[in-house]
Amino acid sequence: MPRKKKDSKEKKESQLIQSAKGVRDLLPEEQPWWRRVREVSEEIADFYNFHRIDTPILERAELFERGVGAGTDIVEKEMYFVKAGKDRLVLRPEGTAPTLRAYLEHGLSSMGQPVKLYYTGSMFRHEQPQAGRYREHHQVGFEILGGEPDPLYDAQAILIGLRLLESLRLKKLVVRLNSIGCRTCRPPYRKKLVDYYRRFEGKLCKDCKRRINANPLRLLDCKNEDCVALKARAPIMMDHLCSSCRNHFKGVLEYLDEVTLSYTLDPYLVRGLDYYNRTVVEFYVEDLNIALGGGGRYDYLGELVSGRRTDLPAVGFSLGMERIIEAMKGQAVGGRGRSKPRVFLIQIGAEAKRKALSLIEKFREANIKVIESLGRGSLKAQLRIADREGVDLALLFGQREVFEGTVIIRDMKNGSQETVPLEKIVDEMKRRL
Ligand code: AMP
């Protein structure tokens, strides 16, 4: 075969076993961190009385076009459309709009006022992959839906987000807060902002030239050097809040002070999604310049999603699980491994091997975790593995023991051995462990 053709065939073949760009496998060695994040999230959810919800990965594109907003990066350029049939379906890019859709669809308001829901799951965004940015990432989200737009709930959502991160033993956490106003005070502010930036339009980056029309608040969020310099003199929302938004924000801060939660006011914090109003929040670790997560109040999302006038106050947050895990590793915080087995079953000979599975079942019924290496035949090889696994006890089960109805218990620390009748082995192990 000509070399070129051979090379391209080899390339094609090696691609067959490669994951797609920007997505990755979470291998067994990574799982202890994932397990810790999931379990701690569940513990926090349980404590604060949040119910779990799982929504489909597939949603109608319109849900996000209306909810997240047409001028946002997510909707404009990052959604994954699924080609099948006539429906315009996408892989969900975020979890708040689907949660709210499910709440409306199933009349979940009957569960309480407000209803507290949480989720964990994959989100998909067609972004340029780079450190901390994947095309499939995972979020854990908490949403408080319905009831009153009481600032107490904003404070509680922020508190829960912080407690979750603290419970993961992350240190140097920073909470950034802002208020982005409401339908009354934001439009005149937005006009002022646009007027200011129009004067410097030539200096803006390509994205901001687009944002000035599509999503002007995001101008404040740009990381481009020239744009950052311009924002120093830009008008800020905090100076333009209407009296009810100002009081609401004051309420949030007072409740946070009451629980001595420290926060930084960040007048440039706007968040990337359109559905927020009033309180917006982001969580950081001090020396990392990338948000672990964020959220805020989204009282208009119900209306945007349903197309009807809906009075549905809501507030919540979501955290990126990949970013949390990176931060944990950066701070040398470990994961949560599987519980370690303390017993190794060594079987020697065909008869013992045949009976090994049912012996293991006896231990399962007694909730004693047993590890084995059923593929190995020699005592030496199995003892070596038992040693490597660091078990306390090994059970030796050979031809003779099967015949006599016994098992030998070997103490792996001092090598002492004792023969025990098979029917008493589980009780004996319970006594020893
Ligand atoms: P957002 O819905 O954009 O506010 O994202 C919430 C959190 O999800 C962010 O703060 C990140 O921690 C995480 N996140 C968002 N996009 C990505 C991505 N492409 N890759 C990894 N994590 C992400």
Boltz pocket constraint, residues with backbone or C-beta under 6 A from the ligand:
constraints:
  - pocket:
      binder: B
      contacts: [[A, 93], [A, 94], [A, 125], [A, 127], [A, 132], [A, 133], [A, 134], [A, 135], [A, 136], [A, 137], [A, 138], [A, 139], [A, 272], [A, 291], [A, 292], [A, 293], [A, 294], [A, 295], [A, 318], [A, 319], [A, 320], [A, 321], [A, 322], [A, 323]]
      max_distance: 6.0
